[in-house]
Amino acid sequence: MRCPYCSGPDSKVIDSRAGEENKVIRRRRECFVCRKRFSTYERLEPLPLMVIKSNGTREPFDTTKLREGLIKACEKRPISIDTIEKIVAEVEYAISNYVMEVPSKIIGEMVLEKLEKLDPVSYLRFASVHKGFKSVDDFIELATLLRSRSDGRPSDAEKKAHPERSPSRRGRQAVPDHAAGESALEEANGAQGQVPEAPAPAPATGAGAAGENIQAETGGGDANRVERGKRRGEREE
């Protein structure tokens, strides 16, 4: 490296130290011609990160622009500068995972996610610029959505998008097929689930019928009388 004192073309490194959390290397050099010493600093050249805007154009990512937008959104709100700087640092670290380009929509959503936990007014201010609100209805719709999230209730837009998540539908329980079959059977048997009576047995004929009738009439009488009744039935046949 050329000497800053005598413009000598060559120098040697006599000491090297890392600084700024190992992001910079400080080298102490000595000129071969005038023997004077001077310092140089070696830094890593960062790769430029481009932001893809909504209209398709691209521009370099600028932390200053992001910081100014946050300061404007948090104006006269209970949010300190340290908190804003923390948000900027966290967003910058998060988008560093992208190689070369990152959509502006992703950056805006990262900021909104952090502002929603801090202050609803700052959230609405930043969202109005990020989402490009054009009427008061846009503010009202987002404010309603924000309030419903804080209360744990689904908004009207969420109910239309996901009707199965509504409380009225969640309260209903599906009836199993076997339960439905039992219910239909009970309706067929009566409102109180009465069991149908078994059909009466067909009357017996012949000798057996005569013997049974005699036994029923005697009600447990003399066995000889029952035997005579059976013989009488056989003669009649």
C-alpha positions in Angstrom: 0.0 0.0 0.0 1.3 3.5 -0.9 2.6 5.6 2.0 0.5 8.6 2.9 3.6 10.6 3.9 6.2 10.1 1.1 4.0 8.2 -1.4 6.4 5.3 -1.2 5.0 2.3 -3.1 5.6 -0.4 -0.5 4.9 -1.0 3.2 4.9 -3.9 5.6 2.3 -4.9 8.2 3.8 -4.9 11.8 0.5 -5.4 13.8 -3.1 -6.6 13.2 -6.0 -6.3 15.5 -9.8 -7.0 15.2 -12.3 -4.4 16.2 -16.0 -3.5 16.1 -17.1 -7.0 17.1 -14.7 -8.7 14.6 -16.3 -6.7 11.7 -13.1 -4.7 11.1 -9.4 -5.5 11.1 -7.0 -2.8 12.0 -3.5 -3.1 10.4 -0.5 -1.1 11.5 2.0 -0.5 8.6 5.5 0.8 8.2 6.8 2.5 5.0 10.0 1.0 3.5 11.2 4.4 2.3 10.5 7.0 5.1 10.0 4.4 7.9 6.9 6.2 9.1 3.9 4.2 10.4 0.3 4.5 9.5 -2.9 2.5 10.0 -5.3 0.9 7.6 -8.7 -0.7 8.2 -10.1 -3.7 6.4 -13.9 -4.2 6.3 -16.1 -6.7 4.6 -18.0 -5.3 1.7 -21.7 -6.1 2.2 -23.8 -7.4 -0.7 -26.5 -4.9 -1.7 -30.0 -6.0 -0.8 -32.6 -4.8 -3.2 -36.2 -4.2 -2.2 -39.0 -5.1 -4.7 -41.7 -2.5 -4.5 -45.4 -3.1 -5.2 -45.1 -1.6 -8.7 -42.3 -3.9 -9.6 -39.4 -1.4 -9.3 -36.4 -2.1 -7.2 -34.4 0.1 -4.8 -31.6 -0.6 -2.3 -32.7 -1.4 1.3 -32.4 1.6 3.4 -32.6 1.4 7.2 -32.8 5.2 7.4 -36.1 5.1 5.4 -37.5 2.4 7.6 -36.5 4.2 10.8 -38.1 7.5 9.6 -41.4 5.6 8.7 -41.5 4.1 12.2 -40.8 7.4 13.9 -43.6 9.0 12.0 -46.0 6.2 12.9 -45.1 6.3 16.6 -45.2 10.1 16.9 -46.7 11.2 20.2 -47.1 7.5 21.2 -45.6 5.8 24.3 -42.8 4.1 22.2 -39.2 5.0 22.8 -36.5 5.6 20.3 -34.7 2.5 21.7 -37.7 0.4 20.9 -37.8 1.8 17.3 -34.1 1.0 16.9 -34.7 -2.5 18.1 -37.4 -3.0 15.6 -35.2 -1.8 12.8 -32.4 -4.1 13.9 -34.6 -7.1 14.1 -36.2 -6.5 10.7 -32.7 -5.9 9.2 -31.5 -9.2 10.7 -34.6 -11.1 9.5 -34.3 -10.0 5.9 -30.6 -10.8 5.8 -31.7 -14.4 5.1 -32.8 -13.3 1.7 -29.9 -13.5 -0.8 -30.3 -10.5 -3.1 -33.9 -9.3 -3.1 -36.8 -9.0 -0.7 -40.4 -7.8 -1.4 -41.4 -4.7 0.4 -44.6 -6.4 1.5 -42.6 -8.8 3.6 -40.8 -6.0 5.3 -44.0 -4.2 6.0 -45.7 -7.3 7.5 -42.7 -7.8 9.8 -43.0 -4.2 11.1 -46.8 -4.5 11.5 -46.4 -7.8 13.5 -44.2 -6.0 16.0 -46.3 -2.8 16.2 -49.5 -4.8 16.8 -48.0 -6.0 20.1 -46.9 -2.5 21.1 -49.5 0.1 20.2 -52.7 -0.2 18.1 -52.5 3.5 17.0 -49.0 3.2 15.7 -50.1 0.0 14.0 -53.0 1.7 12.2 -50.8 4.6 11.1 -48.1 2.4 9.6 -50.7 0.1 8.0 -52.4 3.0 6.3 -49.2 3.7 4.4 -48.1 0.2 3.9 -51.5 -1.1 2.6 -52.3 2.2 0.8 -55.6 3.0 2.5 -57.9 5.1 0.3 -61.0 5.7 2.4 -62.2 5.8 6.0 -63.8 2.4 5.6 -60.4 0.9 5.2 -59.4 2.3 8.7 -62.7 1.1 10.2 -62.3 -2.4 8.8 -58.8 -2.8 10.1 -59.6 -1.3 13.5 -62.5 -3.7 13.8 -60.2 -6.6 12.9 -57.6 -5.4 15.4 -60.2 -5.1 18.1 -61.6 -8.6 17.5 -58.1 -10.1 17.6 -57.5 -8.5 21.0 -60.8 -9.8 22.3 -60.3 -13.3 20.8 -63.4 -13.1 18.7 -63.5 -13.6 14.9 -64.3 -10.5 12.8 -67.0 -10.4 10.1 -64.4 -10.9 7.4 -63.0 -14.0 9.1 -66.5 -15.4 9.6 -67.2 -15.1 5.8 -63.9 -16.6 4.9 -64.1 -19.4 7.5 -67.8 -20.1 8.3 -66.9 -23.4 9.9 -65.1 -21.5 12.7 -68.2 -19.6 13.9 -69.4 -20.4 17.4 -72.8 -21.6 16.3 -71.2 -24.2 14.1 -68.6 -25.2 16.6 -71.3 -25.8 19.2 -73.0 -28.4 17.1 -71.9 -32.0 17.3 -72.2 -34.5 14.5 -74.5 -37.4 15.2 -72.8 -40.8 14.5 -74.5 -43.1 12.0 -75.3 -45.7 14.7 -77.0 -43.1 16.8 -79.0 -41.9 13.9 -80.1 -45.5 13.2 -81.2 -45.9 16.9 -83.1 -42.7 16.7 -85.0 -43.8 13.6 -85.8 -47.1 15.2 -87.2 -45.4 18.3 -89.4 -43.2 16.2 -90.7 -46.3 14.4 -91.5 -48.0 17.7 -93.2 -44.9 19.1 -92.4 -41.6 20.7 -91.4 -43.3 24.0 -89.3 -46.1 22.4 -91.9 -48.9 23.1 -90.9 -52.4 22.1 -93.4 -54.2 19.8 -95.2 -57.1 21.4 -94.3 -60.6 20.2 -97.0 -62.3 18.1 -99.2 -64.8 20.0 -98.3 -68.5 19.3 -100.5 -70.4 16.9 -103.1 -72.7 18.6 -102.1 -76.4 18.8 -104.2 -79.1 17.2 -104.8 -82.9 17.8 -104.0 -84.9 20.8 -101.4 -82.5 22.1 -104.0 -79.7 22.2 -106.5 -81.9 24.0 -104.0 -82.9 26.6 -102.9 -79.3 27.2 -106.4 -78.1 27.6 -107.2 -80.8 30.1 -104.0 -80.0 32.1 -104.9 -76.3 32.1 -108.4 -77.1 33.4 -107.2 -79.4 36.1 -104.7 -76.8 37.3 -102.3 -79.5 38.7 -105.1 -82.2 39.5 -104.9 -85.9 39.6 -102.4 -87.5 37.1 -104.9 -90.2 36.3 -107.5 -87.8 35.1 -104.9 -86.3 32.7 -104.0 -89.7 31.4 -107.6 -90.6 30.7 -108.0 -87.3 28.8 -105.0 -88.2 26.6 -106.5 -91.6 25.8 -109.9 -90.1 24.9 -108.2 -87.8 22.4 -106.4 -90.7 20.8 -109.7 -92.6 20.3 -111.3 -89.6 18.7 -108.6 -89.5 16.1 
